[in-house]
Structures are given as C-alpha cells and as structure tokens.
Amino acid sequence: MTYQTIRDYMYAHRSEITADLFRLSRIPSVRSDAQPNAPFGTECRRVLEEAVSLSREYGFSSAIDPSDMFALTTLPGDERTIGLFGHADVVPVGEGWTITQPFEPIEWNGCLVGRGVSDNKSGVIASLWAAKAIRELGLPMQSSLLLFTGSNEESGMADIRTFRDTHPMPDVSLVPDTRFPAGRGEKGIMRFWAESGAVLHDILSFDGGEAFNIILGNLDVRLRYRGDLYAELSSANAERIAVRRDGDEIVVSAEGMSKHAAHPEDSINAAYLAAKLLADCQSLHEDDRAAMAETAGLLADPWGGGFGIAADDPELGQLTCANGMVSLKNGHLRLSFDVRYGTTVDSDELERKIDARLSDAGWTFELNSNRPGFLIPTDNPYLAGLLDMFGSLTGCEAKGNVTGGGTYARYLVNAFSVGTELDASRPDLPAGHGGAHQPDEVICVDGLLNAAAMLTMMLLRLDELLHK
C-alpha cells in the first residue's frame, strides 16, 4: 500500500475530516476553574466528551479516564503498543481576530481558521483518521494503537503526568504537535513570577495577559489623573501607545505583537512599551518610575539579557525569556516569565541567577514550575527509521528537529513530535496573525490531509521496527 493511496483516502474524506475538526474547534476549551468531574473546567471536559463521541461514532473503543483529565481511544493489536498523543485544550483567544470569531471556525482561502485548528485539535483529528485509514484500508499493522487526547497541555500537563503514573507506557509514540519530519529534543521550560518590592502610587492598574506562553500583546495601564502627568504622557507620541483621559484616571494603551513564548522573534511586548514610556515620565511618582525602569530592563529583550541568563545551546539553540502576564497585587507589580533553555544549562543554577538578579533590585522570585528538556541521540533506531522513510517519500533531506515548544513527548519513552501540516501554502496574513497562540490561527486543509497521510505511514514504519 503506497503513500499515494493513503493520501487519496484522506482527500476522499476531506469534508468529513474538516467537519470533525470543526466539531472540536467550536468548543472553547480554555482552562477554567475546576468543577466536579472537570479538573480543568467544564469546557475542557466537554471537548473530551466530544472527542470520545466522535471516536465511538467511527467504531472505536473510547472513554474518558477515571482521572477526568484525558480520553483514551484504542485500535487493538498485539502486545506492542504505539501511542498517538494530542491535546484538545487551547490557549486563551487574545485580541485582534479579523477573519472569524475564535470559536466559530470557518474555511477561508483553503485554510481553516479558529482557535485550536492548528494547536492542537488538528493533532487529535489527524491521529483519529490515521487509525481509521489503517483499519478501513486493511493496512498491515500488528501493534495496538493508543490514542491519547489531553485537556491540560497548555496549562500544566498534569494530564500526561497522570497518564505516565497510572498507565503502561507505549513502546514508542508520536506526538503530532510540532513539525515534520520528527522531533528529537525540546528545551526545558521554567515559569516564574517576579514581584516588585515597592508599592506603586500613581499607577492604579497594570493588568494584562492570560497565559505564561503567549507574549503579552495588548495592555491598558490606569493612573491617577493629574494635569502635569496627563500633559507629559499625552505629548510623548510614543510608537504603539495611545493616551486618553477617563474621568479621574489616565489610560495608557499599548499595542504590541503577540507570539508563542517559545518563538519570540519579531514579537513586541506591550508591557515593555508601556513601562519604557512611564519610566521616562518625570511627572510620575519616583517609586513608580523605578518599578517601570526595572520592568523595562527585564523585558527589553526576550533572550534573557535582562536577567543575565542569556545562553546558546549547541543543539537546542538560544535561551528565550518571554513575559505573558502582568498584574498588581496589593500595590506590587507582578510579571510572569516563561524561560526555555537547552540541556547544557543547569536548571538549578538558572533559578539561582534569576533569584539573585531580582533580589539585588529589591524584587522577589516566585517559582511556578521548572521542567528540564531532553535530547534523543541521532542513532535512535526509531528516529532513524522515521527520518529515512520521510526522506524517501518526500525527496527532502530529513533531520531530527529540536524545538523550544513543550509537548507531551518529554513525559514519554521513545516519543517523537511530528507535524499536523505538510506541503502547505498559507495565505498572507498581517504580522502577528495566523500562528499558534496568535489571532486568526490557521491550518491549510491540504497540509492537514497530507500530514494525516504521513502520520499513517509513520505508524506503519514504527510497527515494522517494533516487529523486526
């Protein structure tokens, strides 16, 4: 059975595949407060129920795990197991959507647009249709397939940790959540809060952002109104900044450009824009100016320079340090940070450096999480088999990828992240639109169909390797 035959199968079911992805993408599965049987909120529970319903409609055995954190779908085989790991939760929608509303997905110029159509409900659907193709086309698969659909990947990964602790580990797994041909390494991810020592006086609110892993794109700062302060701010004419009066308050609005925290190139942090303006404002209370100057220094570049932690790993690349949320707590400014670092960086030393840097400024360090990365050797037989097959099918040089993004692969054994889009031509969109964690998130339909076919071929290749 050839790759072209499997591609033909996917294209013959184009309308069903897109409809299935829309079913999941209409559910606003952003994490919210825990409820009974819904540890990550009712919508995250609902998307698991929809994934189970969809799998059962196609004749698969599927159920939500007793933990209520994930769903498992199976295609029985022998004692060897290949896992497929996708997630159906999504990041907050953010602002600036222009093509459709985030949870009203549409097809537009050969692409699907909506929150989660790419990251990562496409991975759930591609996995389901790969299993469906294997069964309906009678493809030679001896191993059992296990399809995992998670609901907490974007906000903690308690789902995959629970799976790891309570279920047998598959012999080898694919995680359709990055790009082709196959991932062999991921950076470590550390998340923390930095809090100012001094209480702010003129600044009443400095609140924005919804997630660690989305660079802060828009921010409104509210200050006590004073004539001299308003006059100085409104005459500054800072780029991407608007200043207006709202009764007894001054509103400073900053418009940046959000991106995934793992890929901060060309991003513009809105909190940095606001802080830079306010740090230079002589009419502002001196404690507020000092806090803003410190904030601007910490946010000046997303490569860790503000903390003195810049590093370049020979395999995993440059350390990133991105801000996603800001807030005031009892008058103290709080900034969230998402740091992605290579395996040559000592994670404990990284914490110590950041703590010392903040302490010297009179700020405090509050660790949220710290998960080291991993790097699979290039001679891993499963990796080598996947790359060889991909290269022979596409005619492209196939090398193992590394990524700053965090996937379920870091909690599994012999796990390789792969893509959900292949050989796709995306339409032009404004900067800051179309990507994962951005407004107007898109996936090309042809790219999704090709990816589902390639995923199927990869499953067949892994099955061969398991039974050599």
C-alpha positions in Angstrom: 0.0 0.0 0.0 1.6 3.3 -1.1 1.7 6.7 0.4 -0.3 8.0 -2.5 -3.1 5.5 -1.8 -3.3 6.8 1.8 -3.2 10.4 0.6 -6.1 9.6 -1.8 -8.0 8.2 1.1 -7.6 11.4 3.2 -8.5 13.6 0.2 -11.6 11.5 -0.5 -12.7 12.2 3.1 -11.8 15.9 3.1 -15.2 17.1 4.1 -15.5 14.7 7.0 -12.1 15.5 8.3 -12.7 19.2 8.3 -16.1 18.8 9.8 -14.6 16.7 12.6 -12.0 19.4 13.3 -14.7 22.0 13.4 -16.7 19.9 15.9 -13.8 20.1 18.4 -12.8 23.7 17.5 -16.2 25.1 18.3 -15.7 24.2 21.9 -14.0 27.0 23.9 -11.7 24.6 25.7 -9.6 27.1 27.6 -8.8 26.1 31.2 -11.1 27.5 33.9 -12.0 26.8 37.5 -12.2 23.1 38.5 -15.7 21.6 38.7 -16.9 18.1 39.6 -15.5 15.6 37.0 -13.9 18.6 35.3 -10.5 19.4 36.9 -9.7 21.9 34.2 -13.1 23.4 33.8 -16.4 22.4 32.1 -15.3 23.3 28.5 -12.1 21.1 28.8 -14.4 18.3 30.0 -16.8 18.9 27.2 -14.1 18.7 24.5 -13.1 15.3 25.9 -16.7 14.1 25.7 -16.9 15.3 22.1 -13.7 13.6 21.2 -15.0 10.3 22.7 -18.3 10.7 20.9 -16.5 11.2 17.6 -14.3 8.2 18.1 -17.2 6.0 19.1 -19.2 7.1 16.0 -16.3 5.6 13.9 -16.5 2.4 15.8 -13.5 2.8 18.1 -13.4 1.9 21.8 -13.1 5.2 23.6 -13.6 6.6 27.1 -12.6 9.4 29.4 -10.1 8.2 32.0 -11.3 8.0 35.7 -8.9 10.9 36.4 -11.2 13.0 34.1 -8.0 14.6 32.6 -7.8 12.8 29.3 -9.5 10.3 26.9 -8.1 7.1 25.5 -9.1 5.5 22.2 -7.8 2.1 21.1 -7.3 0.1 18.0 -6.5 -3.4 19.3 -3.5 -5.4 18.1 -0.8 -7.5 19.7 1.2 -6.8 22.9 3.3 -4.0 21.3 1.7 -0.5 21.6 2.2 2.6 19.5 0.9 5.8 21.1 -0.5 8.9 19.5 -0.7 11.9 21.8 -2.7 15.0 21.0 -4.4 17.7 23.2 -7.8 19.3 22.8 -7.3 22.2 25.2 -6.3 25.6 23.8 -4.7 28.8 25.0 -6.9 31.9 25.6 -8.1 33.6 22.4 -6.5 37.0 22.9 -7.5 40.1 20.9 -7.3 41.2 17.3 -9.2 38.4 15.4 -10.2 39.7 12.0 -11.3 36.7 9.8 -13.8 35.0 12.2 -14.6 34.7 15.9 -12.2 32.4 17.7 -14.7 29.6 18.3 -16.6 30.0 15.1 -14.2 28.1 12.8 -14.5 28.7 9.1 -12.8 27.6 5.9 -11.1 30.6 4.2 -8.8 30.6 1.2 -8.2 26.8 1.5 -7.4 27.1 5.2 -9.3 26.5 8.4 -9.4 29.5 10.8 -10.2 29.3 14.5 -8.6 28.8 17.9 -7.2 25.3 18.1 -7.5 24.3 14.5 -3.7 24.0 14.4 -2.6 23.8 18.1 -3.6 21.1 18.7 -7.1 19.8 17.7 -5.6 19.1 14.3 -3.4 16.6 16.1 -6.3 14.8 17.6 -8.2 14.6 14.3 -5.1 13.5 12.3 -4.5 10.7 14.8 -8.1 9.5 14.6 -8.1 9.5 10.8 -4.7 7.7 10.7 -6.2 5.0 12.8 -9.3 5.0 10.7 -7.3 4.7 7.5 -5.3 1.7 8.9 -8.5 -0.1 9.8 -10.5 0.7 6.7 -7.7 0.2 4.1 -6.6 -3.0 5.8 -3.1 -1.7 6.2 -0.5 -4.1 7.7 -0.5 -3.1 11.4 0.3 -5.7 14.1 0.8 -3.3 17.1 -2.0 -1.9 19.2 -2.7 1.8 18.8 -3.5 4.0 21.7 -4.8 7.5 21.0 -4.5 10.0 23.9 -6.5 13.2 23.9 -5.4 15.6 26.7 -7.1 18.6 28.2 -4.2 20.3 30.2 -1.3 20.5 27.8 -1.3 24.3 27.6 -1.6 25.0 31.3 0.5 22.5 33.2 0.5 19.0 31.7 -1.0 17.3 34.8 -2.9 15.1 32.3 0.2 13.5 30.8 1.9 13.1 34.2 -1.2 11.4 35.5 -1.2 9.0 32.5 2.5 8.3 33.0 1.9 7.4 36.6 -1.2 5.3 36.1 -0.9 3.6 32.7 1.6 1.3 30.9 3.9 3.4 28.7 3.6 2.7 24.9 6.7 1.2 23.3 7.0 4.1 21.0 4.9 7.2 20.4 4.2 10.1 18.0 3.1 13.5 19.2 1.5 15.4 16.3 2.1 18.9 17.8 5.1 20.4 16.1 6.5 19.9 12.6 7.9 17.3 10.3 9.9 15.2 9.9 10.4 14.2 13.6 11.4 16.0 16.8 14.3 14.6 18.9 14.6 17.3 21.5 12.9 20.0 23.5 14.1 22.8 25.6 13.5 22.9 29.4 10.7 25.2 30.5 10.8 27.3 33.6 7.9 29.6 34.6 8.1 32.1 37.4 6.7 35.4 38.8 8.8 38.5 39.6 7.3 40.9 42.1 8.4 44.5 42.8 9.4 45.4 46.3 7.9 48.9 46.4 4.2 49.7 46.3 3.1 51.7 43.3 1.4 55.1 43.9 0.3 56.8 40.7 -0.3 53.5 38.8 -3.7 52.1 39.7 -3.7 49.1 37.4 -1.1 47.4 35.2 -3.0 44.2 34.3 -2.9 42.2 31.1 -2.3 38.8 29.6 -3.9 35.4 30.2 -1.1 32.8 29.9 2.6 32.2 30.5 3.2 31.0 27.0 1.7 33.9 25.0 3.8 37.1 24.7 1.7 40.0 26.0 0.2 41.7 23.0 -2.1 44.4 24.5 -2.2 46.3 27.8 -4.1 49.2 29.4 -2.4 51.0 32.3 -4.6 53.2 34.5 -3.1 56.0 36.5 -4.4 58.7 38.9 -5.3 61.8 36.9 -3.1 64.8 37.4 -2.8 67.6 34.9 1.0 67.6 34.7 1.1 63.8 34.4 -1.5 63.8 31.6 0.2 66.6 29.7 3.6 64.8 29.8 2.2 61.4 28.8 -0.1 62.7 26.0 2.7 64.7 24.5 5.1 61.9 24.4 3.9 60.5 21.0 5.4 57.1 21.7 5.0 54.5 19.0 2.2 52.0 19.5 1.0 53.9 22.5 -2.3 55.8 23.0 -3.1 58.1 26.0 -6.5 59.3 27.0 -8.4 60.7 30.0 -11.2 58.6 31.6 -12.7 60.7 34.4 -10.3 60.7 37.3 -7.9 58.4 35.5 -5.4 58.4 32.7 -5.4 55.4 30.4 -2.2 54.4 28.6 -2.9 51.7 26.0 0.0 49.8 24.5 -0.4 47.6 21.4 2.3 45.1 20.9 2.5 41.9 18.8 1.9 38.6 20.5 3.6 35.3 19.6 4.2 31.9 21.2 6.6 32.4 24.0 8.9 29.7 22.5 9.4 31.8 19.3 9.7 35.4 20.3 11.4 36.6 17.1 9.6 39.7 15.8 7.3 39.9 18.8 6.6 43.2 20.6 5.8 43.1 24.3 3.1 45.6 25.2 4.2 45.8 28.9 7.7 46.8 27.7 6.2 49.6 25.6 4.2 50.9 28.5 7.0 50.5 31.0 9.5 52.3 28.8 7.2 55.3 28.4 6.4 55.5 32.1 10.0 55.1 33.2 10.9 58.2 31.3 7.9 60.2 32.7 9.3 62.8 35.2 5.8 63.6 36.5 5.3 60.1 37.7 6.0 59.2 41.4 9.6 58.2 41.8 8.7 54.7 43.1 6.6 54.1 40.1 9.3 55.3 37.8 11.8 53.0 39.4 9.5 50.0 39.1 8.8 50.9 35.4 12.5 51.2 34.7 13.2 47.8 36.3 10.3 46.3 34.3 11.6 47.8 31.0 15.0 46.4 31.7 13.7 42.9 32.4 11.5 43.0 29.2 14.0 44.7 26.9 14.9 41.5 25.0 13.3 38.1 25.1 16.6 36.3 25.2 17.3 36.6 28.9 19.6 39.6 28.8 17.6 41.4 31.4 18.3 38.6 33.9 21.9 37.9 32.9 21.0 34.4 31.8 21.5 34.6 28.0 22.7 31.2 26.7 23.1 29.4 23.4 22.8 25.6 23.4 24.7 23.9 20.5 21.8 21.6 19.8 18.6 23.4 21.1 19.6 26.9 20.3 19.2 30.2 22.1 17.6 30.6 25.5 14.3 32.5 25.4 12.7 34.5 28.3 9.2 35.9 27.5 6.6 37.7 29.5 3.0 36.8 29.1 1.1 38.3 32.1 1.3 41.4 34.3 -0.8 42.4 37.3 -0.9 44.4 40.5 -1.2 42.6 43.9 -1.6 44.8 46.9 0.0 47.6 45.0 3.1 45.5 44.0 3.8 44.8 40.3 3.9 41.2 39.2 5.4 39.9 35.9 5.2 36.4 34.6 8.1 34.8 32.7 8.4 31.8 30.5 12.0 30.6 30.1 13.0 28.0 27.5 16.6 26.6 27.8 18.8 23.9 26.4 20.1 20.8 28.1 23.6 22.3 28.6 22.0 24.9 31.0 21.9 23.8 34.7 18.3 24.3 35.7 19.1 24.9 39.4 21.8 27.4 38.6 19.3 29.2 36.3 16.9 29.6 39.2 19.7 30.9 41.5 20.8 33.5 38.9 17.2 34.8 38.4 16.6 34.9 42.2 19.8 36.8 42.8 19.1 39.3 40.0 15.7 40.1 41.4 16.9 40.2 44.9 19.5 42.8 44.0 16.7 45.0 42.7 14.6 44.6 45.8 12.2 42.3 43.9 11.1 38.8 44.8 11.2 35.5 42.8 8.3 33.0 42.9 8.8 29.8 41.0 5.8 28.3 39.3 7.4 25.3 37.6 10.7 24.1 36.1 10.8 21.1 33.7 14.2 20.2 32.2 14.3 19.4 28.5 15.6 16.3 26.6 17.6 15.3 23.6 17.3 11.9 21.9 20.5 10.6 20.3 20.6 10.7 16.5 21.3 7.0 16.3 18.0 6.1 18.0 16.6 3.3 15.7 13.0 4.6 15.7 14.2 8.2 14.9 16.4 6.9 12.1 13.6 4.8 10.7 11.2 7.7 10.6 13.7 10.1 9.0 14.7 7.5 6.4 11.1 6.9 5.4 10.2 10.7 5.4 13.2 11.4 3.2 12.4 8.6 0.7 8.8 9.7 0.4 9.4 13.5 0.1 12.9 13.6 -1.6 13.9 16.0 1.2 16.9 15.8 3.5 15.4 14.6 6.7 17.0 15.6 10.0 15.6 15.4 13.6 14.1 18.6 14.8 14.6 20.4 18.1 12.0 22.8 19.5 11.5 25.4 22.1 7.9 24.3 22.5 7.0 21.8 25.1 5.0 18.7 24.1 3.8 15.5 25.7 7.0 13.9 24.3 9.0 15.0 27.3 7.0 12.7 29.6 7.1 9.6 27.3 9.6 7.0 26.3 10.7 6.8 22.6 8.4 9.7 21.7 8.8 11.9 18.7 6.9 15.1 18.0 5.7 15.5 14.4 3.6 17.9 12.4 -0.1 18.4 11.6 0.6 20.3 8.3 2.7 19.2 5.4 3.4 20.7 1.9 1.1 23.6 2.6 0.9 27.1 1.2 -0.6 29.5 3.6 -2.3 32.8 2.6 -0.6 36.1 3.5 -1.7 37.4 6.8 -0.7 40.5 8.8 2.3 40.1 11.1 1.2 38.6 14.4 -1.7 36.7 12.8 -2.2 33.1 11.8 0.2 31.2 14.0 -0.3 29.1 17.1 -1.3 31.2 20.1 -1.9 34.2 17.7 -5.2 35.7 16.5 -6.6 34.2 13.2 -4.9 30.8 13.9 -4.9 28.8 10.7 -4.2 25.4 9.2 -4.1 24.7 5.5 -6.6 21.9 4.6 -4.2 20.3 2.1 -1.5 20.5 4.7 -3.6 18.7 7.2 -4.6 15.9 4.8 -1.0 15.4 3.7 0.1 15.3 7.4 -2.6 12.7 8.3 -1.3 10.5 5.4 2.3 11.0 6.5 1.3 10.2 10.1 -0.2 7.0 8.9 2.9 6.0 7.1 5.0 6.7 10.2 2.8 4.4 12.3 3.3 1.6 9.7 7.1 2.2 9.8 7.2 2.1 13.6 5.2 -1.1 13.6 7.7 -2.7 11.3 10.6 -1.6 13.6 8.8 -3.0 16.6 8.5 -6.4 14.9 11.9 -6.8 13.3 
